[in-house]
Amino acid sequence: MKDYREIISDAMNSAAVSSPEKLRKRKMCALTEVQKCLAYYEQRCYADELLCAIARKKADFLIHAASVSSIREILKLSVPNYDVFAFDTGKYYVAEEELIGWGEASLRAPLTSAGARRFAEVFIKIYPEQGKRIFDGTP
């Protein structure tokens, strides 16, 4: 399995042949920013499969981005909007990135009940077998 660095490197090679030049340069810079973010997550000991999934999804979004504003949106963290009734994800949503966000938030302060439910929901989406055992209490 490729690690996130290889995924980003492959994406940089693809971005290097894209045009126009302004967009190509911005894609290359954006991929570098994604790699730096993933390196930080790696230092924090997040699972390799999460890092690779984020790298694949963000790289794919960036390679296909048609504007600088799209690139800016892609670089934003995957933080869903919450309107008291539901969480709403955006066009460039990456569940694995949201999961890391919840993990980081939970280290800083206790999650609200809505936050804890969302954390469990995203965890189960990414790790169905383990999530059911952890959150449903099944062995």
Buried (B, 14 or more C-beta within 10 A) or exposed (E): EEBBBEBBBBBBEBBEEBEEEEBBEBBBBBBEBBBEBBBEBBEEEBBEEBBBBBBBBBBBBBBEBEEBEBBEBBBEEBBBEEEEEEBEBEEBBBBBBBBBBBBEBEEEEEBEEEBBEBBBBBBBEBBEEEBEEEBEEEE
